[in-house]
């Protein structure tokens, strides 16, 4: 996917690559960092506590941005059908350890 005008402003700077990895879930990368962006429908699948955790790391961009180091684990754990078993297992462990269930 080419970067649209929407993804020019992310919590981590201008996106240089955006890929739709599941319905309403976009992997966004910038030259320095990245994460996942969820549209309103996909965001409904994420528990409120996990959305609040993500918002802490989104630099004022809201709870629809999940940075790649830790918060993205919330998305993977909540939508296991779109990820590998290993990604899901590691994400569930990350959520349990750093965020809580």
N, CA, C and O atoms as CSV, one atom per row, in Angstrom:
chain,resi,resn,atom,element,x,y,z
A,1,UNK,N,N,0.848,-1.172,0.000
A,1,UNK,CA,C,0.000,0.000,0.000
A,1,UNK,C,C,0.891,1.232,0.000
A,1,UNK,O,O,1.858,1.310,0.758
A,2,UNK,N,N,0.578,2.143,-0.810
A,2,UNK,CA,C,1.329,3.392,-0.777
A,2,UNK,C,C,0.881,4.188,0.441
A,2,UNK,O,O,-0.262,4.072,0.884
A,3,UNK,N,N,1.766,4.976,0.964
A,3,UNK,CA,C,1.394,5.765,2.129
A,3,UNK,C,C,0.431,6.859,1.697
A,3,UNK,O,O,0.715,7.638,0.787
A,4,UNK,N,N,-0.698,6.901,2.362
A,4,UNK,CA,C,-1.695,7.921,2.038
A,4,UNK,C,C,-1.425,9.163,2.875
A,4,UNK,O,O,-0.578,9.158,3.768
A,5,UNK,N,N,-2.143,10.198,2.575
A,5,UNK,CA,C,-2.022,11.439,3.330
A,5,UNK,C,C,-2.314,11.175,4.814
A,5,UNK,O,O,-1.700,11.789,5.687
A,6,UNK,N,N,-3.251,10.261,5.098
A,6,UNK,CA,C,-3.611,9.944,6.476
A,6,UNK,C,C,-2.405,9.463,7.278
A,6,UNK,O,O,-2.261,9.826,8.445
A,7,UNK,N,N,-1.553,8.669,6.684
A,7,UNK,CA,C,-0.424,8.085,7.403
A,7,UNK,C,C,0.834,8.952,7.364
A,7,UNK,O,O,1.897,8.513,7.804
A,8,UNK,N,N,0.729,10.161,6.848
A,8,UNK,CA,C,1.896,11.040,6.865
A,8,UNK,C,C,2.178,11.560,8.266
A,8,UNK,O,O,3.302,11.963,8.563
A,9,UNK,N,N,1.178,11.557,9.123
A,9,UNK,CA,C,1.356,11.975,10.509
A,9,UNK,C,C,1.014,10.805,11.421
A,9,UNK,O,O,-0.159,10.509,11.648
A,10,UNK,N,N,2.027,10.150,11.934
A,10,UNK,CA,C,1.854,9.053,12.877
A,10,UNK,C,C,2.541,9.449,14.179
A,10,UNK,O,O,3.263,10.446,14.209
A,11,UNK,N,N,2.334,8.698,15.248
A,11,UNK,CA,C,3.044,9.028,16.491
A,11,UNK,C,C,4.568,8.972,16.354
A,11,UNK,O,O,5.283,9.494,17.210
A,12,UNK,N,N,5.066,8.347,15.293
A,12,UNK,CA,C,6.506,8.142,15.123
A,12,UNK,C,C,7.076,8.908,13.937
A,12,UNK,O,O,8.221,8.680,13.545
A,13,UNK,N,N,6.300,9.804,13.371
A,13,UNK,CA,C,6.741,10.566,12.217
A,13,UNK,C,C,6.010,10.126,10.963
A,13,UNK,O,O,5.040,9.370,11.034
A,14,UNK,N,N,6.469,10.593,9.829
A,14,UNK,CA,C,5.834,10.258,8.552
A,14,UNK,C,C,6.099,8.806,8.195
A,14,UNK,O,O,7.230,8.328,8.281
A,15,UNK,N,N,5.046,8.113,7.793
A,15,UNK,CA,C,5.176,6.706,7.411
A,15,UNK,C,C,5.902,6.584,6.082
A,15,UNK,O,O,5.652,7.345,5.148
A,16,UNK,N,N,6.801,5.617,6.013
A,16,UNK,CA,C,7.415,5.314,4.723
A,16,UNK,C,C,6.888,4.003,4.147
A,16,UNK,O,O,7.143,3.686,2.985
A,17,UNK,N,N,6.148,3.237,4.964
A,17,UNK,CA,C,5.518,2.020,4.474
A,17,UNK,C,C,4.284,1.715,5.317
A,17,UNK,O,O,4.328,1.794,6.544
A,18,UNK,N,N,3.186,1.367,4.652
A,18,UNK,CA,C,1.944,0.980,5.312
A,18,UNK,C,C,1.442,-0.279,4.631
A,18,UNK,O,O,1.358,-0.348,3.405
A,19,UNK,N,N,1.109,-1.276,5.443
A,19,UNK,CA,C,0.603,-2.539,4.904
A,19,UNK,C,C,-0.623,-2.960,5.697
A,19,UNK,O,O,-0.591,-2.996,6.927
A,20,UNK,N,N,-1.701,-3.277,4.996
A,20,UNK,CA,C,-2.894,-3.808,5.650
A,20,UNK,C,C,-2.613,-5.282,5.947
A,20,UNK,O,O,-2.444,-6.082,5.027
A,21,UNK,N,N,-2.565,-5.637,7.230
A,21,UNK,CA,C,-2.217,-7.015,7.607
A,21,UNK,C,C,-3.426,-7.820,8.055
A,21,UNK,O,O,-3.334,-9.039,8.202
A,22,UNK,N,N,-4.545,-7.166,8.272
A,22,UNK,CA,C,-5.816,-7.804,8.624
A,22,UNK,C,C,-6.890,-6.749,8.388
A,22,UNK,O,O,-6.568,-5.567,8.263
A,23,UNK,N,N,-8.151,-7.146,8.326
A,23,UNK,CA,C,-9.190,-6.144,8.122
A,23,UNK,C,C,-9.128,-5.049,9.191
A,23,UNK,O,O,-9.308,-5.317,10.379
A,24,UNK,N,N,-8.874,-3.824,8.756
A,24,UNK,CA,C,-8.817,-2.689,9.655
A,24,UNK,C,C,-7.544,-2.553,10.459
A,24,UNK,O,O,-7.459,-1.684,11.327
A,25,UNK,N,N,-6.547,-3.390,10.195
A,25,UNK,CA,C,-5.281,-3.358,10.934
A,25,UNK,C,C,-4.162,-3.057,9.943
A,25,UNK,O,O,-3.980,-3.772,8.957
A,26,UNK,N,N,-3.415,-1.990,10.218
A,26,UNK,CA,C,-2.358,-1.550,9.324
A,26,UNK,C,C,-1.027,-1.517,10.056
A,26,UNK,O,O,-0.914,-0.919,11.126
A,27,UNK,N,N,-0.020,-2.161,9.479
A,27,UNK,CA,C,1.347,-2.065,9.975
A,27,UNK,C,C,1.948,-0.816,9.367
A,27,UNK,O,O,1.956,-0.647,8.147
A,28,UNK,N,N,2.451,0.057,10.221
A,28,UNK,CA,C,2.982,1.344,9.795
A,28,UNK,C,C,4.435,1.425,10.226
A,28,UNK,O,O,4.756,1.198,11.393
A,29,UNK,N,N,5.315,1.749,9.287
A,29,UNK,CA,C,6.720,1.932,9.649
A,29,UNK,C,C,7.181,3.308,9.214
A,29,UNK,O,O,6.722,3.866,8.217
A,30,UNK,N,N,8.106,3.832,10.002
A,30,UNK,CA,C,8.730,5.118,9.701
A,30,UNK,C,C,10.237,4.868,9.705
A,30,UNK,O,O,10.667,3.775,10.072
A,31,UNK,N,N,11.032,5.827,9.318
A,31,UNK,CA,C,12.476,5.598,9.349
A,31,UNK,C,C,13.014,5.253,10.743
A,31,UNK,O,O,14.068,4.626,10.855
A,32,UNK,N,N,12.301,5.656,11.811
A,32,UNK,CA,C,12.840,5.429,13.151
A,32,UNK,C,C,12.048,4.461,14.014
A,32,UNK,O,O,12.598,3.934,14.982
A,33,UNK,N,N,10.785,4.203,13.711
A,33,UNK,CA,C,9.962,3.359,14.577
A,33,UNK,C,C,8.719,2.945,13.812
A,33,UNK,O,O,8.648,3.122,12.596
A,34,UNK,N,N,7.747,2.399,14.511
A,34,UNK,CA,C,6.522,2.002,13.856
A,34,UNK,C,C,5.580,1.311,14.808
A,34,UNK,O,O,5.784,1.295,16.021
A,35,UNK,N,N,4.547,0.742,14.232
A,35,UNK,CA,C,3.554,0.043,15.028
A,35,UNK,C,C,2.346,-0.300,14.188
A,35,UNK,O,O,2.419,-0.401,12.963
A,36,UNK,N,N,1.236,-0.476,14.875
A,36,UNK,CA,C,-0.009,-0.840,14.217
A,36,UNK,C,C,-1.033,0.270,14.408
A,36,UNK,O,O,-1.095,0.907,15.459
A,37,UNK,N,N,-1.830,0.485,13.379
A,37,UNK,CA,C,-2.963,1.400,13.463
A,37,UNK,C,C,-4.223,0.586,13.223
A,37,UNK,O,O,-4.259,-0.240,12.311
A,38,UNK,N,N,-5.256,0.806,14.027
A,38,UNK,CA,C,-6.521,0.099,13.874
A,38,UNK,C,C,-7.640,1.074,13.550
A,38,UNK,O,O,-7.736,2.150,14.140
A,39,UNK,N,N,-8.494,0.676,12.594
A,39,UNK,CA,C,-9.671,1.495,12.335
A,39,UNK,C,C,-10.691,1.233,13.448
A,39,UNK,O,O,-10.464,0.385,14.311
A,40,UNK,N,N,-11.806,1.956,13.428
A,40,UNK,CA,C,-12.782,1.872,14.515
A,40,UNK,C,C,-13.347,0.461,14.704
A,40,UNK,O,O,-13.562,0.033,15.838
A,41,UNK,N,N,-13.585,-0.257,13.625
A,41,UNK,CA,C,-14.150,-1.608,13.731
A,41,UNK,C,C,-13.146,-2.558,14.377
A,41,UNK,O,O,-13.502,-3.305,15.288
A,42,UNK,N,N,-11.907,-2.537,13.920
A,42,UNK,CA,C,-10.876,-3.402,14.504
A,42,UNK,C,C,-10.596,-3.010,15.950
A,42,UNK,O,O,-10.336,-3.874,16.787
A,43,UNK,N,N,-10.647,-1.732,16.244
A,43,UNK,CA,C,-10.361,-1.251,17.590
A,43,UNK,C,C,-11.357,-1.792,18.611
A,43,UNK,O,O,-11.018,-1.964,19.782
A,44,UNK,N,N,-12.581,-2.059,18.171
A,44,UNK,CA,C,-13.603,-2.610,19.072
A,44,UNK,C,C,-13.206,-3.971,19.641
A,44,UNK,O,O,-13.731,-4.376,20.678
A,45,UNK,N,N,-12.293,-4.679,18.987
A,45,UNK,CA,C,-11.860,-6.000,19.456
A,45,UNK,C,C,-10.814,-5.916,20.567
A,45,UNK,O,O,-10.463,-6.935,21.163
A,46,UNK,N,N,-10.320,-4.731,20.844
A,46,UNK,CA,C,-9.246,-4.554,21.815
A,46,UNK,C,C,-9.841,-4.144,23.160
A,46,UNK,O,O,-10.626,-3.198,23.222
A,47,UNK,N,N,-9.479,-4.844,24.238
A,47,UNK,CA,C,-10.000,-4.464,25.560
A,47,UNK,C,C,-9.646,-3.015,25.915
A,47,UNK,O,O,-8.588,-2.510,25.537
A,48,UNK,N,N,-10.543,-2.364,26.641
A,48,UNK,CA,C,-10.361,-0.954,26.987
A,48,UNK,C,C,-9.055,-0.696,27.725
A,48,UNK,O,O,-8.398,0.315,27.475
A,49,UNK,N,N,-8.669,-1.583,28.622
A,49,UNK,CA,C,-7.420,-1.389,29.367
A,49,UNK,C,C,-6.211,-1.426,28.439
A,49,UNK,O,O,-5.233,-0.712,28.662
A,50,UNK,N,N,-6.273,-2.248,27.409
A,50,UNK,CA,C,-5.162,-2.347,26.457
A,50,UNK,C,C,-5.129,-1.130,25.538
A,50,UNK,O,O,-4.059,-0.683,25.126
A,51,UNK,N,N,-6.302,-0.602,25.223
A,51,UNK,CA,C,-6.352,0.627,24.431
A,51,UNK,C,C,-5.765,1.792,25.225
A,51,UNK,O,O,-5.048,2.630,24.678
A,52,UNK,N,N,-6.074,1.834,26.515
A,52,UNK,CA,C,-5.534,2.899,27.365
A,52,UNK,C,C,-4.012,2.781,27.468
A,52,UNK,O,O,-3.306,3.788,27.464
A,53,UNK,N,N,-3.516,1.554,27.560
A,53,UNK,CA,C,-2.071,1.353,27.604
A,53,UNK,C,C,-1.434,1.878,26.316
A,53,UNK,O,O,-0.425,2.581,26.361
A,54,UNK,N,N,-2.019,1.538,25.183
A,54,UNK,CA,C,-1.485,1.983,23.891
A,54,UNK,C,C,-1.478,3.503,23.802
A,54,UNK,O,O,-0.534,4.093,23.277
A,55,UNK,N,N,-2.519,4.130,24.307
A,55,UNK,CA,C,-2.614,5.594,24.232
A,55,UNK,C,C,-1.474,6.273,24.989
A,55,UNK,O,O,-1.064,7.379,24.635
A,56,UNK,N,N,-0.963,5.615,26.030
A,56,UNK,CA,C,0.156,6.181,26.794
A,56,UNK,C,C,1.404,6.341,25.929
A,56,UNK,O,O,2.245,7.197,26.205
A,57,UNK,N,N,1.527,5.527,24.894
A,57,UNK,CA,C,2.731,5.516,24.057
A,57,UNK,C,C,2.503,6.131,22.680
A,57,UNK,O,O,3.385,6.081,21.822
A,58,UNK,N,N,1.326,6.709,22.469
A,58,UNK,CA,C,1.019,7.213,21.120
A,58,UNK,C,C,1.259,8.713,20.965
A,58,UNK,O,O,0.875,9.298,19.953
A,59,UNK,N,N,1.881,9.330,21.946
A,59,UNK,CA,C,2.280,10.734,21.850
A,59,UNK,C,C,1.115,11.660,21.495
A,59,UNK,O,O,1.266,12.587,20.698
A,60,UNK,N,N,-0.043,11.397,22.094
A,60,UNK,CA,C,-1.202,12.249,21.874
A,60,UNK,C,C,-2.050,11.901,20.666
A,60,UNK,O,O,-2.990,12.630,20.348
A,61,UNK,N,N,-1.748,10.817,19.992
A,61,UNK,CA,C,-2.500,10.425,18.793
A,61,UNK,C,C,-3.707,9.550,19.103
A,61,UNK,O,O,-4.440,9.186,18.183
A,62,UNK,N,N,-3.939,9.199,20.360
A,62,UNK,CA,C,-5.122,8.421,20.728
A,62,UNK,C,C,-4.841,6.944,20.909
A,62,UNK,O,O,-3.692,6.501,20.893
A,63,UNK,N,N,-5.918,6.191,21.083
A,63,UNK,CA,C,-5.782,4.780,21.435
A,63,UNK,C,C,-5.830,3.825,20.250
A,63,UNK,O,O,-5.907,2.613,20.451
A,64,UNK,N,N,-5.789,4.325,19.044
A,64,UNK,CA,C,-5.822,3.456,17.862
A,64,UNK,C,C,-4.428,3.120,17.334
A,64,UNK,O,O,-4.295,2.373,16.364
A,65,UNK,N,N,-3.390,3.666,17.967
A,65,UNK,CA,C,-2.010,3.435,17.555
A,65,UNK,C,C,-1.316,2.555,18.591
A,65,UNK,O,O,-1.335,2.869,19.781
A,66,UNK,N,N,-0.708,1.461,18.150
A,66,UNK,CA,C,-0.068,0.497,19.030
A,66,UNK,C,C,1.396,0.370,18.626
A,66,UNK,O,O,1.710,-0.246,17.607
A,67,UNK,N,N,2.300,0.954,19.428
A,67,UNK,CA,C,3.710,0.963,19.037
A,67,UNK,C,C,4.266,-0.456,19.027
A,67,UNK,O,O,3.791,-1.332,19.750
A,68,UNK,N,N,5.280,-0.663,18.194
A,68,UNK,CA,C,5.747,-2.004,17.859
A,68,UNK,C,C,6.465,-2.740,18.976
A,68,UNK,O,O,6.499,-3.971,18.955
A,69,UNK,N,N,7.039,-2.050,19.949
A,69,UNK,CA,C,7.846,-2.730,20.952
A,69,UNK,C,C,7.020,-3.492,21.985
A,69,UNK,O,O,7.433,-4.562,22.434
A,70,UNK,N,N,5.876,-2.964,22.362
A,70,UNK,CA,C,5.100,-3.626,23.407
A,70,UNK,C,C,3.594,-3.558,23.133
A,70,UNK,O,O,2.911,-4.580,23.203
A,71,UNK,N,N,3.079,-2.390,22.829
A,71,UNK,CA,C,1.632,-2.215,22.689
A,71,UNK,C,C,1.034,-3.032,21.548
A,71,UNK,O,O,-0.126,-3.436,21.625
A,72,UNK,N,N,1.799,-3.280,20.502
A,72,UNK,CA,C,1.280,-4.087,19.385
A,72,UNK,C,C,0.899,-5.488,19.836
A,72,UNK,O,O,0.074,-6.144,19.200
A,73,UNK,N,N,1.492,-5.948,20.927
A,73,UNK,CA,C,1.147,-7.269,21.462
A,73,UNK,C,C,-0.329,-7.339,21.837
A,73,UNK,O,O,-0.930,-8.412,21.774
A,74,UNK,N,N,-0.914,-6.225,22.222
A,74,UNK,CA,C,-2.338,-6.194,22.557
A,74,UNK,C,C,-3.192,-6.568,21.348
A,74,UNK,O,O,-4.171,-7.304,21.474
A,75,UNK,N,N,-2.820,-6.066,20.201
A,75,UNK,CA,C,-3.556,-6.352,18.968
A,75,UNK,C,C,-3.404,-7.821,18.586
A,75,UNK,O,O,-4.385,-8.492,18.264
A,76,UNK,N,N,-2.188,-8.305,18.624
A,76,UNK,CA,C,-1.920,-9.692,18.232
A,76,UNK,C,C,-2.642,-10.658,19.158
A,76,UNK,O,O,-3.219,-11.645,18.702
A,77,UNK,N,N,-2.612,-10.377,20.460
A,77,UNK,CA,C,-3.290,-11.249,21.424
A,77,UNK,C,C,-4.810,-11.220,21.245
A,77,UNK,O,O,-5.476,-12.232,21.466
A,78,UNK,N,N,-5.357,-10.082,20.851
A,78,UNK,CA,C,-6.807,-9.952,20.685
A,78,UNK,C,C,-7.318,-10.467,19.345
A,78,UNK,O,O,-8.510,-10.736,19.199
A,79,UNK,N,N,-6.429,-10.605,18.368
A,79,UNK,CA,C,-6.811,-11.036,17.017
A,79,UNK,C,C,-5.923,-12.192,16.561
A,79,UNK,O,O,-5.258,-12.083,15.532
A,80,UNK,N,N,-5.901,-13.280,17.295
A,80,UNK,CA,C,-4.949,-14.354,17.002
A,80,UNK,C,C,-5.134,-15.007,15.636
A,80,UNK,O,O,-4.196,-15.599,15.102
A,81,UNK,N,N,-6.300,-14.909,15.082
A,81,UNK,CA,C,-6.561,-15.542,13.785
A,81,UNK,C,C,-5.756,-14.924,12.647
A,81,UNK,O,O,-5.666,-15.511,11.569
A,82,UNK,N,N,-5.178,-13.764,12.867
A,82,UNK,CA,C,-4.435,-13.069,11.815
A,82,UNK,C,C,-2.917,-13.185,11.950
A,82,UNK,O,O,-2.180,-12.594,11.161
A,83,UNK,N,N,-2.445,-13.942,12.941
A,83,UNK,CA,C,-1.014,-14.005,13.224
A,83,UNK,C,C,-0.575,-15.448,13.448
A,83,UNK,O,O,-1.408,-16.337,13.628
A,84,UNK,N,N,0.727,-15.673,13.435
A,84,UNK,CA,C,1.245,-17.028,13.636
A,84,UNK,C,C,1.093,-17.426,15.107
A,84,UNK,O,O,0.940,-16.575,15.983
A,85,UNK,N,N,1.136,-18.718,15.353
A,85,UNK,CA,C,1.020,-19.225,16.724
A,85,UNK,C,C,2.147,-18.678,17.601
A,85,UNK,O,O,1.926,-18.358,18.769
A,86,UNK,N,N,3.349,-18.571,17.043
A,86,UNK,CA,C,4.476,-18.039,17.805
A,86,UNK,C,C,4.267,-16.571,18.154
A,86,UNK,O,O,4.530,-16.161,19.285
A,87,UNK,N,N,3.799,-15.779,17.199
A,87,UNK,CA,C,3.530,-14.362,17.464
A,87,UNK,C,C,2.473,-14.203,18.561
A,87,UNK,O,O,2.586,-13.341,19.432
A,88,UNK,N,N,1.452,-15.047,18.499
A,88,UNK,CA,C,0.374,-14.977,19.489
A,88,UNK,C,C,0.895,-15.359,20.871
A,88,UNK,O,O,0.595,-14.680,21.852
A,89,UNK,N,N,1.665,-16.431,20.958
A,89,UNK,CA,C,2.199,-16.867,22.250
A,89,UNK,C,C,3.096,-15.794,22.865
A,89,UNK,O,O,2.976,-15.479,24.049
A,90,UNK,N,N,3.994,-15.238,22.054
A,90,UNK,CA,C,4.890,-14.191,22.568
A,90,UNK,C,C,4.111,-12.943,22.968
A,90,UNK,O,O,4.441,-12.294,23.961
A,91,UNK,N,N,3.082,-12.606,22.201
A,91,UNK,CA,C,2.277,-11.419,22.505
A,91,UNK,C,C,1.471,-11.607,23.779
A,91,UNK,O,O,1.367,-10.686,24.589
A,92,UNK,N,N,0.904,-12.785,23.963
A,92,UNK,CA,C,0.158,-13.040,25.201
A,92,UNK,C,C,1.075,-12.951,26.411
A,92,UNK,O,O,0.673,-12.432,27.452
A,93,UNK,N,N,2.295,-13.449,26.289
A,93,UNK,CA,C,3.260,-13.356,27.393
A,93,UNK,C,C,3.625,-11.897,27.665
A,93,UNK,O,O,3.742,-11.493,28.822
A,94,UNK,N,N,3.804,-11.110,26.614
A,94,UNK,CA,C,4.118,-9.689,26.771
A,94,UNK,C,C,2.978,-8.952,27.457
A,94,UNK,O,O,3.206,-8.156,28.368
A,95,UNK,N,N,1.748,-9.216,27.019
A,95,UNK,CA,C,0.586,-8.563,27.621
A,95,UNK,C,C,0.500,-8.923,29.101
A,95,UNK,O,O,0.295,-8.046,29.941
A,96,UNK,N,N,0.653,-10.186,29.423
A,96,UNK,CA,C,0.568,-10.615,30.820
A,96,UNK,C,C,1.647,-9.980,31.677
A,96,UNK,O,O,1.388,-9.582,32.813
A,97,UNK,N,N,2.852,-9.885,31.141
A,97,UNK,CA,C,3.971,-9.370,31.921
A,97,UNK,C,C,3.953,-7.852,32.091
A,97,UNK,O,O,4.197,-7.343,33.185
A,98,UNK,N,N,3.668,-7.135,31.016
A,98,UNK,CA,C,3.809,-5.676,31.044
A,98,UNK,C,C,2.511,-4.900,31.153
A,98,UNK,O,O,2.508,-3.768,31.635
A,99,UNK,N,N,1.416,-5.483,30.718
A,99,UNK,CA,C,0.182,-4.722,30.622
A,99,UNK,C,C,-0.885,-5.258,31.570
A,99,UNK,O,O,-1.634,-4.484,32.165
A,100,UNK,N,N,-0.954,-6.557,31.709
A,100,UNK,CA,C,-2.005,-7.189,32.491
A,100,UNK,C,C,-3.153,-7.597,31.606
A,100,UNK,O,O,-3.329,-7.066,30.510
A,101,UNK,N,N,-3.912,-8.515,32.073
A,101,UNK,CA,C,-5.004,-9.057,31.262
A,101,UNK,C,C,-6.315,-8.371,31.525
A,101,UNK,O,O,-7.327,-8.719,30.916
